[in-house]
Amino acid sequence: MCLLLLLSLTAILHASEPLSVRIHNQARLPAAAIAAAITEARWVLSQAGVETTWCDADPCRSDFSIGIRQDDPRDSQTFVLGFAMLGTAKGNTACVVYPRVLQLTEFHAGAAPLSTVLGYVMAHELAHMLMRSHAHSAGVMSASWTVADLRAMSQRHLRFSPAEASALQYAATKRRN
């Protein structure tokens, strides 16, 4: 009986441990912009049942790392806002290409604040890393967002699908154990 209670308490404690994410602000964005984007990413992920903590300074122990860059280090000609490095030694690392996020936000001027879109990109890339997949669908995991998607972001209506939320929760729990 005591062993069963102990195992149950251990499972509850592990389930409440947030995933840690380190931000590398290589684009040298203002701290307030990063903080606003982190707030948005944390909220989007929490709606899927995944709690996170974020840091951007040493010392910082983290499960995942997201670099916000001024360039696409892959020299990709494709208009991607970010990418997760799955299947590499850096499998827990993703990059966000800031000028492309800025360009999308300016193209759909007034649809959503820049920090909101940046936060959604960060959440999107973290989901790729958690699910260990480059798959895209609709909502947060869309491969390309429309003006309607950006408006939904600004109203906090763009979400992960229920299946994605379940997959993210499972991956987060598995990672913690």
N, C-alpha and C positions, 0 to 999 in steps of 0.2 A: 504494500500500500504506500509506504513512504517513498519507495523507488519510483512508483508511478507518479506520485505528486511531484517529486524532484524532476523527473523527465518533462512533465507538463510545464513546470515553472521555467525550466531551461528553454523549452520551445517558445514560451511567451517572451522571455528576455531576448532571445535571438531574433524573434520577429520584430521587436521594437528597435533593434539597432539600425540606425540609418546607414546608408551607403555613403562613403566619403568621396568627394570629387574635388580635384585640384584644378584650378584655373591658371593657365599660363597666359598672361596678358601681353603677348608679344606685339600686339598692335598698339600698345601703350594708350589704351582708352582711359578716359577719366575714371577714377575709382567709383564715382557715383553711377556712371553708366554700367559698369560691371556689377555693382551691387543691385541695381534695378533689374538687370538681366537675370542674375542669380535668383532674385525673388520670384521672377516669373517662371523660370525653369523649375524651381522648387515647388511652386504651386501646381504647375502642369503635371509633374511627376506624382505629387501627393494625391491628385485626383484619380490617378491610376493605382493608388495604394502603395506607392514606393516613396519612402522618406529618405531624404538626403541631407548631408551637411556639405558645405562648400568652404574652401580655403584658397588663399592665393599668396601665401607667404610661408617661408621656412620658419620653424619646422612644420611640416604638414604631411601626415601619413594619409595616404589616399588609396582607394580601390581603383579609381579611374582618373584620367587626366584629359583635360580639354584645352587645347591651345587656340587662342584667338589670334589669328595671323593677318597680316596685310597682303599676303600672297598665297597662292596655291602651290605648295612645295612639289606637287606632282606635275606642274606645268600643264595642267589639264585645260583644254579648250572648251570643255563642257561647262555650262553655267550651273555649278553646284555650290550650294551655300556652305557645305561642310562635308566631311567624310570621316568614317570610322576605319581604323586600320585593323581590320579583322584578318585572321590567318597570318599574322606576322608576329614577330617578337614583341611588337608594341600593341598587342591585341586589346589592351585596356586604355588605348589612346585614341583621341579624335581631334580633328582640326575644324575650326570654323573660319571661313574666309570672309573676314569683316567687310572688305569693299563690295563684295557681292550681296551681303545682307543689306548694306547701306543702299546699294543700287536698287534692289527689290523694293525697299521701303520708299525710296524717292520716286520710283516708277509708279507706285500706287500711293502717291502722296495723300496723307490724311487718313489712310485706311487703318493704320496701327502705328504706335510709337516704335521707334527704332529699338529701344530696350526690350520691348515686348517681343518683337520678331527675333531679336538676338537670343532671348531666353527660350523661345520655342525651338530655335535651331539647336541650342545646347541640349535641350530635353530630347529632341529627335535623335541627335547623335549618341547621347547616353543610352537611349533605348536600343539603338543598333548594337552597341557594345554589350549591353545586358543580354539581349536576345541572341547575340552572336550570329547576326544575319544582316544582309544588305537589302532585305525585302522591303518593299514599299506598298502602301495601300491608300487609304483615304485619311482625312483628319490630320493629326499630328504627324503621322508616318507617310504622308503624301510625298512623292518625289518632287513635285513642284506645286507651290502654293499660288492660288489665284487671289484676286482682290477680295473676293468673298471670304476666302480663308483668313486673310489678314484682318478683315473686319470682325470675323468670328474670334480671332485671337484677341483683338482689342476689347471685346466683350466677355472674354474668357469662356467662349462657347466651343472652341476647337479643342477636341479631346482625343485621347487614344480610344480605339474601339474596345468593347468589353473583352474580346478575345485577346487583344494586345495587352490590356490591363492585367488579365489573368496570367499571360505569359511573362510579363514584367515582374509581377508579384512572385511567381514561381522562381524565376531566375534570381531575383534579389534574395529570396529565402535560401535558395540553394547556395548562393555565394556566401551568405553569412554562416552557413553550417559546414 
